[in-house]
Protein backbone atom coordinates (compact mmCIF):
# COMPACT_ATOMS: atom_id res chain seq x y z
CA UNK A 1 0.00 0.00 0.00
CA UNK A 2 2.15 2.85 1.31
CA UNK A 3 5.26 1.43 -0.41
CA UNK A 4 3.44 1.61 -3.77
CA UNK A 5 2.44 5.26 -3.34
CA UNK A 6 3.83 7.77 -5.83
CA UNK A 7 4.10 10.36 -3.02
CA UNK A 8 6.14 7.98 -0.88
CA UNK A 9 8.47 7.36 -3.85
CA UNK A 10 8.94 11.13 -4.27
CA UNK A 11 9.72 11.40 -0.55
CA UNK A 12 12.28 8.61 -0.78
CA UNK A 13 14.04 10.29 -3.69
CA UNK A 14 14.01 13.57 -1.75
CA UNK A 15 15.72 11.73 1.11
CA UNK A 16 18.45 10.58 -1.28
CA UNK A 17 19.01 14.13 -2.55
CA UNK A 18 22.27 15.79 -1.58
CA UNK A 19 20.25 18.87 -0.57
CA UNK A 20 18.44 17.12 2.30
CA UNK A 21 21.22 14.78 3.49
CA UNK A 22 18.76 12.45 5.23
CA UNK A 23 20.24 9.81 7.49
CA UNK A 24 17.25 7.99 8.94
CA UNK A 25 17.50 6.88 12.55
CA UNK A 26 15.37 3.82 13.35
CA UNK A 27 13.65 3.12 16.65
CA UNK A 28 11.35 0.21 17.58
CA UNK A 29 8.31 1.16 15.51
CA UNK A 30 9.30 4.33 13.62
CA UNK A 31 12.17 6.10 11.90
CA UNK A 32 13.04 9.79 12.03
CA UNK A 33 14.64 11.51 9.05
CA UNK A 34 17.43 13.18 11.00
CA UNK A 35 18.55 13.33 14.61
CA UNK A 36 20.88 16.08 15.81
CA UNK A 37 22.08 17.05 19.25
CA UNK A 38 19.11 19.42 19.59
CA UNK A 39 16.47 18.30 17.06
CA UNK A 40 14.42 15.48 15.63
CA UNK A 41 13.98 16.56 12.00
CA UNK A 42 11.25 15.41 9.63
CA UNK A 43 11.60 16.31 5.95
CA UNK A 44 8.56 16.73 3.71
CA UNK A 45 8.21 17.48 0.01
CA UNK A 46 5.22 19.79 0.51
CA UNK A 47 3.41 21.72 3.20
CA UNK A 48 0.08 20.44 1.84
CA UNK A 49 -0.53 18.21 4.88
CA UNK A 50 1.35 20.28 7.43
CA UNK A 51 -1.04 19.58 10.32
CA UNK A 52 -0.63 15.81 9.91
CA UNK A 53 3.13 16.22 9.55
CA UNK A 54 3.27 18.23 12.78
CA UNK A 55 1.36 15.55 14.67
CA UNK A 56 3.62 12.87 13.21
CA UNK A 57 6.63 14.75 14.58
CA UNK A 58 4.91 15.36 17.93
CA UNK A 59 4.30 11.60 18.18
CA UNK A 60 7.99 10.92 17.52
CA UNK A 61 9.02 13.47 20.16
CA UNK A 62 6.63 11.87 22.65
CA UNK A 63 7.90 8.35 21.91
CA UNK A 64 11.51 9.49 22.33
CA UNK A 65 10.64 11.26 25.59
CA UNK A 66 9.28 7.93 26.88
CA UNK A 67 12.77 6.52 26.21
CA UNK A 68 14.44 9.40 28.09
CA UNK A 69 15.43 11.35 24.96
CA UNK A 70 14.24 14.96 25.11
CA UNK A 71 14.59 16.94 21.89
CA UNK A 72 12.87 19.70 19.98
CA UNK A 73 11.29 18.93 16.65
CA UNK A 74 11.76 20.63 13.30
CA UNK A 75 9.81 20.18 10.09
CA UNK A 76 11.70 21.04 6.93
CA UNK A 77 9.60 21.45 3.80
CA UNK A 78 11.28 21.47 0.39
CA UNK A 79 8.79 22.90 -2.06
CA UNK A 80 9.08 22.43 -5.79
CA UNK A 81 10.51 25.45 -7.65
CA UNK A 82 11.52 27.21 -4.42
CA UNK A 83 15.07 27.87 -3.33
CA UNK A 84 14.31 28.11 0.38
CA UNK A 85 13.44 25.44 2.88
CA UNK A 86 10.45 26.20 5.07
CA UNK A 87 11.24 25.30 8.70
CA UNK A 88 8.80 24.94 11.59
CA UNK A 89 10.00 24.27 15.13
CA UNK A 90 7.95 22.19 17.54
CA UNK A 91 8.51 21.94 21.27
CA UNK A 92 6.71 19.21 23.18
CA UNK A 93 4.97 20.80 26.16
CA UNK A 94 2.34 19.57 28.63
CA UNK A 95 -0.61 20.97 26.64
CA UNK A 96 0.51 19.35 23.36
CA UNK A 97 1.40 16.11 25.14
CA UNK A 98 -2.05 15.95 26.79
CA UNK A 99 -3.74 16.53 23.43
CA UNK A 100 -1.64 13.76 21.86
CA UNK A 101 -2.59 11.37 24.67
CA UNK A 102 -6.25 12.12 23.94
CA UNK A 103 -5.73 11.43 20.24
CA UNK A 104 -3.97 8.16 21.04
CA UNK A 105 -6.90 7.12 23.27
CA UNK A 106 -9.32 7.86 20.41
CA UNK A 107 -7.20 5.77 18.03
CA UNK A 108 -7.09 2.93 20.55
CA UNK A 109 -10.89 3.09 20.86
CA UNK A 110 -11.26 2.91 17.06
CA UNK A 111 -8.95 -0.09 16.90
CA UNK A 112 -11.10 -1.93 19.45
CA UNK A 113 -14.30 -1.40 17.46
CA UNK A 114 -15.79 -4.44 15.78
CA UNK A 115 -16.02 -2.58 12.44
CA UNK A 116 -14.13 0.47 11.18
CA UNK A 117 -16.07 3.69 10.60
CA UNK A 118 -17.44 4.20 7.11
CA UNK A 119 -14.87 5.90 4.89
CA UNK A 120 -15.80 9.33 3.53
CA UNK A 121 -14.16 10.24 0.23
CA UNK A 122 -12.60 13.72 0.38
CA UNK A 123 -10.37 15.71 -2.02
CA UNK A 124 -7.33 15.00 0.15
CA UNK A 125 -7.90 11.24 -0.17
CA UNK A 126 -6.71 11.20 -3.80
CA UNK A 127 -3.03 11.65 -2.92
CA UNK A 128 -3.05 9.73 0.36
CA UNK A 129 -0.55 6.89 0.73
CA UNK A 130 -3.21 4.90 2.60
CA UNK A 131 -6.04 5.35 0.05
CA UNK A 132 -6.28 1.59 -0.51
CA UNK A 133 -6.99 0.92 3.17
CA UNK A 134 -10.21 2.97 2.98
CA UNK A 135 -11.49 2.43 -0.53
CA UNK A 136 -10.19 -0.84 -2.00
OpenMM code with the backbone's topology and positions (N, CA, C; nanometers):
from openmm import Vec3, app, unit

residues = "UNK UNK UNK UNK UNK UNK UNK UNK UNK UNK UNK UNK UNK UNK UNK UNK UNK UNK UNK UNK UNK UNK UNK UNK UNK UNK UNK UNK UNK UNK UNK UNK UNK UNK UNK UNK UNK UNK UNK UNK UNK UNK UNK UNK UNK UNK UNK UNK UNK UNK UNK UNK UNK UNK UNK UNK UNK UNK UNK UNK UNK UNK UNK UNK UNK UNK UNK UNK UNK UNK UNK UNK UNK UNK UNK UNK UNK UNK UNK UNK UNK UNK UNK UNK UNK UNK UNK UNK UNK UNK UNK UNK UNK UNK UNK UNK UNK UNK UNK UNK UNK UNK UNK UNK UNK UNK UNK UNK UNK UNK UNK UNK UNK UNK UNK UNK UNK UNK UNK UNK UNK UNK UNK UNK UNK UNK UNK UNK UNK UNK UNK UNK UNK UNK UNK UNK".split()
positions = [
    Vec3(0.0821, -0.1186, 0.0000),
    Vec3(0.0000, 0.0000, 0.0000),
    Vec3(0.0873, 0.1261, 0.0000),
    Vec3(0.1354, 0.1631, 0.1212),
    Vec3(0.2151, 0.2848, 0.1307),
    Vec3(0.3393, 0.2758, 0.0422),
    Vec3(0.4027, 0.1592, 0.0379),
    Vec3(0.5255, 0.1429, -0.0407),
    Vec3(0.5016, 0.1568, -0.1908),
    Vec3(0.3765, 0.1445, -0.2359),
    Vec3(0.3435, 0.1610, -0.3769),
    Vec3(0.3037, 0.3040, -0.4117),
    Vec3(0.2923, 0.3897, -0.3133),
    Vec3(0.2441, 0.5259, -0.3338),
    Vec3(0.3469, 0.6112, -0.4079),
    Vec3(0.2976, 0.6848, -0.5071),
    Vec3(0.3830, 0.7771, -0.5825),
    Vec3(0.4419, 0.8831, -0.4895),
    Vec3(0.3618, 0.9340, -0.3958),
    Vec3(0.4101, 1.0362, -0.3019),
    Vec3(0.5215, 0.9828, -0.2128),
    Vec3(0.5092, 0.8580, -0.1701),
    Vec3(0.6141, 0.7975, -0.0879),
    Vec3(0.7425, 0.7846, -0.1696),
    Vec3(0.7288, 0.7473, -0.2985),
    Vec3(0.8472, 0.7360, -0.3852),
    Vec3(0.9157, 0.8714, -0.4034),
    Vec3(0.8364, 0.9779, -0.4165),
    Vec3(0.8938, 1.1127, -0.4265),
    Vec3(0.9683, 1.1461, -0.2974),
    Vec3(0.9073, 1.1150, -0.1844),
    Vec3(0.9718, 1.1398, -0.0552),
    Vec3(1.1026, 1.0652, -0.0412),
    Vec3(1.1048, 0.9399, -0.0858),
    Vec3(1.2281, 0.8606, -0.0777),
    Vec3(1.3384, 0.9197, -0.1655),
    Vec3(1.3013, 0.9681, -0.2838),
    Vec3(1.4039, 1.0286, -0.3692),
    Vec3(1.4503, 1.1617, -0.3104),
    Vec3(1.3621, 1.2339, -0.2441),
    Vec3(1.4012, 1.3573, -0.1750),
    Vec3(1.5013, 1.3248, -0.0647),
    Vec3(1.4803, 1.2142, 0.0052),
    Vec3(1.5721, 1.1727, 0.1114),
    Vec3(1.7110, 1.1412, 0.0568),
    Vec3(1.7162, 1.0926, -0.0671),
    Vec3(1.8450, 1.0581, -0.1276),
    Vec3(1.9167, 1.1796, -0.1861),
    Vec3(1.8451, 1.2906, -0.1971),
    Vec3(1.9011, 1.4126, -0.2554),
    Vec3(2.0145, 1.4664, -0.1685),
    Vec3(2.1152, 1.5214, -0.2326),
    Vec3(2.2275, 1.5793, -0.1582),
    Vec3(2.1841, 1.7041, -0.0818),
    Vec3(2.0736, 1.7659, -0.1237),
    Vec3(2.0245, 1.8871, -0.0573),
    Vec3(1.9708, 1.8577, 0.0831),
    Vec3(1.9056, 1.7425, 0.1012),
    Vec3(1.8442, 1.7117, 0.2302),
    Vec3(1.9366, 1.6345, 0.3236),
    Vec3(2.0264, 1.5557, 0.2699),
    Vec3(2.1218, 1.4777, 0.3491),
    Vec3(2.0532, 1.3980, 0.4602),
    Vec3(1.9509, 1.3230, 0.4256),
    Vec3(1.8758, 1.2446, 0.5231),
    Vec3(1.9544, 1.1213, 0.5637),
    Vec3(1.9639, 1.1014, 0.6930),
    Vec3(2.0238, 0.9807, 0.7486),
    Vec3(1.9252, 0.9293, 0.8519),
    Vec3(1.8309, 0.8477, 0.8057),
    Vec3(1.7251, 0.7991, 0.8940),
    Vec3(1.7830, 0.7303, 1.0169),
    Vec3(1.7157, 0.7542, 1.1307),
    Vec3(1.7502, 0.6877, 1.2552),
    Vec3(1.6282, 0.6051, 1.2943),
    Vec3(1.6471, 0.4736, 1.3082),
    Vec3(1.5365, 0.3821, 1.3353),
    Vec3(1.5240, 0.3536, 1.4844),
    Vec3(1.3985, 0.3516, 1.5287),
    Vec3(1.3651, 0.3119, 1.6650),
    Vec3(1.2747, 0.1902, 1.6534),
    Vec3(1.2168, 0.1429, 1.7615),
    Vec3(1.1355, 0.0206, 1.7580),
    Vec3(1.0309, 0.0202, 1.6473),
    Vec3(0.9430, 0.1210, 1.6454),
    Vec3(0.8313, 0.1165, 1.5506),
    Vec3(0.8220, 0.2397, 1.4608),
    Vec3(0.9290, 0.3166, 1.4513),
    Vec3(0.9298, 0.4330, 1.3625),
    Vec3(1.0731, 0.4725, 1.3305),
    Vec3(1.0854, 0.5588, 1.2289),
    Vec3(1.2170, 0.6099, 1.1898),
    Vec3(1.2046, 0.7605, 1.1710),
    Vec3(1.3011, 0.8340, 1.2229),
    Vec3(1.3041, 0.9787, 1.2025),
    Vec3(1.4034, 1.0083, 1.0910),
    Vec3(1.3786, 1.1177, 1.0188),
    Vec3(1.4636, 1.1505, 0.9046),
    Vec3(1.6038, 1.1926, 0.9461),
    Vec3(1.6123, 1.2741, 1.0506),
    Vec3(1.7429, 1.3181, 1.1004),
    Vec3(1.7343, 1.3340, 1.2513),
    Vec3(1.8455, 1.3137, 1.3172),
    Vec3(1.8548, 1.3329, 1.4611),
    Vec3(1.9829, 1.4094, 1.4871),
    Vec3(1.9709, 1.5292, 1.5457),
    Vec3(2.0877, 1.6080, 1.5813),
    Vec3(2.0944, 1.6186, 1.7330),
    Vec3(2.1934, 1.6871, 1.7815),
    Vec3(2.2080, 1.7047, 1.9253),
    Vec3(2.0844, 1.7724, 1.9851),
    Vec3(2.0238, 1.8626, 1.9083),
    Vec3(1.9113, 1.9416, 1.9587),
    Vec3(1.7754, 1.9011, 1.9007),
    Vec3(1.7735, 1.8485, 1.7771),
    Vec3(1.6472, 1.8303, 1.7058),
    Vec3(1.6227, 1.6891, 1.6543),
    Vec3(1.4927, 1.6570, 1.6448),
    Vec3(1.4424, 1.5480, 1.5628),
    Vec3(1.3874, 1.6190, 1.4405),
    Vec3(1.4355, 1.5833, 1.3221),
    Vec3(1.3977, 1.6557, 1.2004),
    Vec3(1.3214, 1.5630, 1.1067),
    Vec3(1.2065, 1.6104, 1.0626),
    Vec3(1.1253, 1.5408, 0.9628),
    Vec3(1.1281, 1.6243, 0.8362),
    Vec3(1.1507, 1.5602, 0.7230),
    Vec3(1.1596, 1.6306, 0.5954),
    Vec3(1.0396, 1.5926, 0.5099),
    Vec3(0.9748, 1.6943, 0.4543),
    Vec3(0.8563, 1.6735, 0.3707),
    Vec3(0.8764, 1.7425, 0.2371),
    Vec3(0.8086, 1.6906, 0.1351),
    Vec3(0.8207, 1.7481, 0.0008),
    Vec3(0.7242, 1.8640, -0.0194),
    Vec3(0.6248, 1.8769, 0.0680),
    Vec3(0.5223, 1.9791, 0.0509),
    Vec3(0.4630, 2.0143, 0.1865),
    Vec3(0.4089, 2.1344, 0.1962),
    Vec3(0.3407, 2.1722, 0.3199),
    Vec3(0.1900, 2.1495, 0.3088),
    Vec3(0.1493, 2.0699, 0.2102),
    Vec3(0.0082, 2.0442, 0.1844),
    Vec3(-0.0615, 1.9804, 0.3047),
    Vec3(0.0052, 1.8904, 0.3723),
    Vec3(-0.0533, 1.8212, 0.4883),
    Vec3(0.0258, 1.8548, 0.6142),
    Vec3(0.0489, 1.9827, 0.6346),
    Vec3(0.1346, 2.0285, 0.7434),
    Vec3(0.0824, 1.9887, 0.8814),
    Vec3(-0.0488, 1.9929, 0.9003),
    Vec3(-0.1042, 1.9576, 1.0318),
    Vec3(-0.0721, 1.8118, 1.0649),
    Vec3(-0.0948, 1.7224, 0.9693),
    Vec3(-0.0626, 1.5814, 0.9909),
    Vec3(0.0860, 1.5594, 1.0131),
    Vec3(0.1673, 1.6332, 0.9398),
    Vec3(0.3127, 1.6219, 0.9547),
    Vec3(0.3569, 1.6676, 1.0934),
    Vec3(0.2942, 1.7744, 1.1431),
    Vec3(0.3269, 1.8232, 1.2782),
    Vec3(0.2930, 1.7177, 1.3830),
    Vec3(0.1748, 1.6560, 1.3693),
    Vec3(0.1359, 1.5546, 1.4674),
    Vec3(0.2230, 1.4296, 1.4562),
    Vec3(0.2689, 1.3979, 1.3381),
    Vec3(0.3624, 1.2873, 1.3211),
    Vec3(0.4896, 1.3163, 1.4016),
    Vec3(0.5409, 1.4368, 1.3866),
    Vec3(0.6634, 1.4747, 1.4583),
    Vec3(0.6399, 1.4808, 1.6095),
    Vec3(0.5247, 1.5317, 1.6499),
    Vec3(0.4905, 1.5356, 1.7931),
    Vec3(0.4888, 1.3933, 1.8501),
    Vec3(0.4324, 1.3003, 1.7743),
    Vec3(0.4297, 1.1603, 1.8177),
    Vec3(0.5720, 1.1071, 1.8349),
    Vec3(0.6589, 1.1362, 1.7401),
    Vec3(0.7986, 1.0922, 1.7516),
    Vec3(0.8650, 1.1516, 1.8757),
    Vec3(0.8442, 1.2817, 1.8990),
    Vec3(0.9024, 1.3473, 2.0164),
    Vec3(0.8525, 1.2817, 2.1454),
    Vec3(0.7241, 1.2508, 2.1476),
    Vec3(0.6628, 1.1866, 2.2645),
    Vec3(0.7221, 1.0477, 2.2869),
    Vec3(0.7333, 0.9685, 2.1796),
    Vec3(0.7899, 0.8348, 2.1911),
    Vec3(0.9348, 0.8400, 2.2409),
    Vec3(1.0110, 0.9351, 2.1891),
    Vec3(1.1505, 0.9486, 2.2328),
    Vec3(1.1584, 0.9924, 2.3785),
    Vec3(1.0673, 1.0806, 2.4187),
    Vec3(1.0637, 1.1257, 2.5590),
    Vec3(1.0401, 1.0062, 2.6517),
    Vec3(0.9543, 0.9125, 2.6087),
    Vec3(0.9282, 0.7926, 2.6884),
    Vec3(1.0551, 0.7090, 2.7068),
    Vec3(1.1504, 0.7251, 2.6142),
    Vec3(1.2772, 0.6517, 2.6210),
    Vec3(1.3872, 0.7349, 2.6878),
    Vec3(1.3473, 0.8542, 2.7399),
    Vec3(1.4440, 0.9398, 2.8087),
    Vec3(1.5212, 1.0328, 2.7168),
    Vec3(1.4753, 1.0478, 2.5925),
    Vec3(1.5428, 1.1351, 2.4960),
    Vec3(1.4551, 1.2582, 2.4745),
    Vec3(1.4996, 1.3722, 2.5234),
    Vec3(1.4236, 1.4965, 2.5113),
    Vec3(1.4868, 1.5865, 2.4059),
    Vec3(1.4121, 1.6099, 2.3001),
    Vec3(1.4587, 1.6936, 2.1889),
    Vec3(1.3467, 1.7859, 2.1449),
    Vec3(1.3842, 1.8870, 2.0679),
    Vec3(1.2865, 1.9703, 1.9981),
    Vec3(1.2658, 1.9069, 1.8610),
    Vec3(1.1559, 1.9448, 1.7979),
    Vec3(1.1286, 1.8933, 1.6647),
    Vec3(1.1399, 2.0040, 1.5615),
    Vec3(1.1725, 1.9651, 1.4398),
    Vec3(1.1756, 2.0628, 1.3304),
    Vec3(1.1277, 1.9963, 1.2020),
    Vec3(1.0275, 2.0600, 1.1407),
    Vec3(0.9808, 2.0177, 1.0088),
    Vec3(1.0539, 2.1002, 0.9052),
    Vec3(1.1059, 2.0344, 0.8040),
    Vec3(1.1701, 2.1039, 0.6932),
    Vec3(1.0944, 2.0664, 0.5668),
    Vec3(1.0403, 2.1680, 0.4999),
    Vec3(0.9600, 2.1454, 0.3797),
    Vec3(1.0353, 2.1988, 0.2591),
    Vec3(1.0609, 2.1099, 0.1630),
    Vec3(1.1275, 2.1469, 0.0386),
    Vec3(1.0216, 2.1541, -0.0697),
    Vec3(0.9844, 2.2745, -0.1073),
    Vec3(0.8787, 2.2903, -0.2064),
    Vec3(0.9386, 2.2998, -0.3462),
    Vec3(0.8686, 2.2402, -0.4396),
    Vec3(0.9081, 2.2427, -0.5790),
    Vec3(0.9224, 2.3865, -0.6268),
    Vec3(1.0242, 2.4138, -0.7035),
    Vec3(1.0505, 2.5451, -0.7646),
    Vec3(1.0849, 2.6545, -0.6634),
    Vec3(1.1133, 2.6198, -0.5400),
    Vec3(1.1520, 2.7212, -0.4419),
    Vec3(1.2942, 2.6942, -0.3958),
    Vec3(1.3682, 2.7997, -0.3765),
    Vec3(1.5070, 2.7872, -0.3331),
    Vec3(1.5167, 2.7608, -0.1830),
    Vec3(1.4235, 2.8178, -0.1076),
    Vec3(1.4313, 2.8109, 0.0382),
    Vec3(1.3660, 2.6841, 0.0929),
    Vec3(1.4057, 2.6513, 0.2134),
    Vec3(1.3437, 2.5439, 0.2878),
    Vec3(1.2587, 2.6097, 0.3950),
    Vec3(1.1337, 2.5683, 0.4043),
    Vec3(1.0446, 2.6202, 0.5073),
    Vec3(1.0665, 2.5371, 0.6330),
    Vec3(1.0977, 2.6023, 0.7455),
    Vec3(1.1237, 2.5300, 0.8705),
    Vec3(1.0225, 2.5713, 0.9772),
    Vec3(0.9731, 2.4705, 1.0492),
    Vec3(0.8802, 2.4935, 1.1590),
    Vec3(0.9334, 2.4192, 1.2801),
    Vec3(0.9501, 2.4900, 1.3911),
    Vec3(1.0002, 2.4272, 1.5131),
    Vec3(0.8831, 2.3858, 1.6022),
    Vec3(0.8967, 2.2707, 1.6640),
    Vec3(0.7946, 2.2188, 1.7542),
    Vec3(0.8607, 2.1800, 1.8853),
    Vec3(0.8019, 2.2285, 1.9942),
    Vec3(0.8510, 2.1941, 2.1266),
    Vec3(0.7389, 2.1193, 2.1980),
    Vec3(0.7697, 2.0010, 2.2467),
    Vec3(0.6714, 1.9206, 2.3184),
    Vec3(0.6512, 1.9813, 2.4564),
    Vec3(0.5290, 2.0277, 2.4832),
    Vec3(0.4972, 2.0797, 2.6164),
    Vec3(0.3786, 2.0018, 2.6721),
    Vec3(0.3405, 2.0308, 2.7952),
    Vec3(0.2335, 1.9565, 2.8629),
    Vec3(0.1021, 1.9626, 2.7860),
    Vec3(0.0660, 2.0803, 2.7353),
    Vec3(-0.0609, 2.0970, 2.6639),
    Vec3(-0.0646, 2.0101, 2.5373),
    Vec3(0.0439, 2.0138, 2.4595),
    Vec3(0.0514, 1.9345, 2.3363),
    Vec3(0.0542, 1.7855, 2.3701),
    Vec3(0.1295, 1.7509, 2.4728),
    Vec3(0.1398, 1.6114, 2.5135),
    Vec3(0.0033, 1.5569, 2.5582),
    Vec3(-0.0720, 1.6364, 2.6342),
    Vec3(-0.2054, 1.5946, 2.6787),
    Vec3(-0.2990, 1.5752, 2.5603),
    Vec3(-0.2901, 1.6661, 2.4623),
    Vec3(-0.3745, 1.6531, 2.3433),
    Vec3(-0.3378, 1.5256, 2.2665),
    Vec3(-0.2083, 1.4978, 2.2542),
    Vec3(-0.1635, 1.3760, 2.1861),
    Vec3(-0.2156, 1.2519, 2.2583),
    Vec3(-0.2089, 1.2515, 2.3901),
    Vec3(-0.2587, 1.1368, 2.4670),
    Vec3(-0.4077, 1.1147, 2.4395),
    Vec3(-0.4835, 1.2232, 2.4276),
    Vec3(-0.6252, 1.2123, 2.3940),
    Vec3(-0.6459, 1.1528, 2.2553),
    Vec3(-0.5655, 1.1964, 2.1601),
    Vec3(-0.5730, 1.1430, 2.0237),
    Vec3(-0.5391, 0.9941, 2.0236),
    Vec3(-0.4360, 0.9563, 2.0980),
    Vec3(-0.3967, 0.8155, 2.1043),
    Vec3(-0.5062, 0.7299, 2.1671),
    Vec3(-0.5765, 0.7843, 2.2672),
    Vec3(-0.6903, 0.7120, 2.3273),
    Vec3(-0.8026, 0.6921, 2.2258),
    Vec3(-0.8295, 0.7961, 2.1451),
    Vec3(-0.9321, 0.7863, 2.0407),
    Vec3(-0.8944, 0.6798, 1.9375),
    Vec3(-0.7676, 0.6776, 1.8992),
    Vec3(-0.7202, 0.5774, 1.8028),
    Vec3(-0.7355, 0.4377, 1.8615),
    Vec3(-0.6978, 0.4222, 1.9876),
    Vec3(-0.7092, 0.2930, 2.0547),
    Vec3(-0.8552, 0.2470, 2.0580),
    Vec3(-0.9461, 0.3404, 2.0839),
    Vec3(-1.0889, 0.3090, 2.0860),
    Vec3(-1.1362, 0.2619, 1.9472),
    Vec3(-1.0903, 0.3305, 1.8430),
    Vec3(-1.1261, 0.2907, 1.7059),
    Vec3(-1.0752, 0.1507, 1.6733),
    Vec3(-0.9544, 0.1220, 1.7177),
    Vec3(-0.8955, -0.0091, 1.6904),
    Vec3(-0.9708, -0.1224, 1.7598),
    Vec3(-1.0364, -0.0911, 1.8699),
    Vec3(-1.1104, -0.1930, 1.9452),
    Vec3(-1.2523, -0.2135, 1.8926),
    Vec3(-1.2966, -0.1265, 1.8039),
    Vec3(-1.4305, -0.1399, 1.7462),
    Vec3(-1.4383, -0.2667, 1.6620),
    Vec3(-1.5579, -0.3232, 1.6568),
    Vec3(-1.5792, -0.4443, 1.5779),
    Vec3(-1.5630, -0.4156, 1.4284),
    Vec3(-1.6102, -0.2980, 1.3846),
    Vec3(-1.6019, -0.2582, 1.2443),
    Vec3(-1.5452, -0.1166, 1.2356),
    Vec3(-1.4661, -0.0901, 1.1328),
    Vec3(-1.4125, 0.0467, 1.1178),
    Vec3(-1.5245, 0.1424, 1.0778),
    Vec3(-1.5062, 0.2722, 1.1040),
    Vec3(-1.6067, 0.3686, 1.0601),
    Vec3(-1.6132, 0.3704, 0.9073),
    Vec3(-1.7268, 0.4115, 0.8550),
    Vec3(-1.7439, 0.4203, 0.7105),
    Vec3(-1.6519, 0.5285, 0.6554),
    Vec3(-1.5796, 0.4943, 0.5505),
    Vec3(-1.4872, 0.5898, 0.4886),
    Vec3(-1.5662, 0.6977, 0.4144),
    Vec3(-1.5179, 0.8207, 0.4235),
    Vec3(-1.5797, 0.9330, 0.3535),
    Vec3(-1.4768, 0.9875, 0.2550),
    Vec3(-1.5081, 0.9788, 0.1256),
    Vec3(-1.4155, 1.0244, 0.0225),
    Vec3(-1.4077, 1.1769, 0.0236),
    Vec3(-1.2861, 1.2280, 0.0318),
    Vec3(-1.2598, 1.3717, 0.0379),
    Vec3(-1.1541, 1.4031, -0.0684),
    Vec3(-1.1390, 1.5305, -0.1039),
    Vec3(-1.0369, 1.5705, -0.2024),
    Vec3(-0.8980, 1.5231, -0.1608),
    Vec3(-0.8676, 1.5353, -0.0325),
    Vec3(-0.7333, 1.5004, 0.0147),
    Vec3(-0.7048, 1.3504, 0.0054),
    Vec3(-0.8090, 1.2694, -0.0090),
    Vec3(-0.7901, 1.1242, -0.0175),
    Vec3(-0.7145, 1.0827, -0.1441),
    Vec3(-0.7292, 1.1579, -0.2511),
    Vec3(-0.6709, 1.1204, -0.3798),
    Vec3(-0.5202, 1.0962, -0.3716),
    Vec3(-0.4480, 1.1785, -0.2982),
    Vec3(-0.3029, 1.1650, -0.2918),
    Vec3(-0.2530, 1.0922, -0.1688),
    Vec3(-0.3447, 1.0364, -0.0900),
    Vec3(-0.3051, 0.9729, 0.0361),
    Vec3(-0.2375, 0.8387, 0.0114),
    Vec3(-0.1292, 0.8151, 0.0842),
    Vec3(-0.0554, 0.6891, 0.0728),
    Vec3(-0.1377, 0.5702, 0.1212),
    Vec3(-0.2396, 0.5973, 0.2003),
    Vec3(-0.3206, 0.4900, 0.2596),
    Vec3(-0.4586, 0.4777, 0.1946),
    Vec3(-0.4766, 0.5360, 0.0758),
    Vec3(-0.6038, 0.5351, 0.0052),
    Vec3(-0.6640, 0.3941, -0.0028),
    Vec3(-0.5807, 0.2971, -0.0337),
    Vec3(-0.6283, 0.1594, -0.0514),
    Vec3(-0.6902, 0.1020, 0.0758),
    Vec3(-0.6432, 0.1431, 0.1923),
    Vec3(-0.6993, 0.0924, 0.3174),
    Vec3(-0.8466, 0.1306, 0.3309),
    Vec3(-0.8830, 0.2477, 0.2822),
    Vec3(-1.0206, 0.2965, 0.2984),
    Vec3(-1.1125, 0.2569, 0.1845),
    Vec3(-1.0610, 0.2507, 0.0624),
    Vec3(-1.1492, 0.2428, -0.0533),
    Vec3(-1.1295, 0.1215, -0.1442),
    Vec3(-1.0381, 0.0326, -0.1134),
    Vec3(-1.0185, -0.0839, -0.2001),
    Vec3(-1.0582, -0.2093, -0.1252),
] * unit.nanometer
topology = app.Topology()
chain = topology.addChain("A")
for resn in residues:
    res = topology.addResidue(resn, chain)
    for name in ("N", "CA", "C"):
        topology.addAtom(name, app.Element.getBySymbol(name[0]), res)
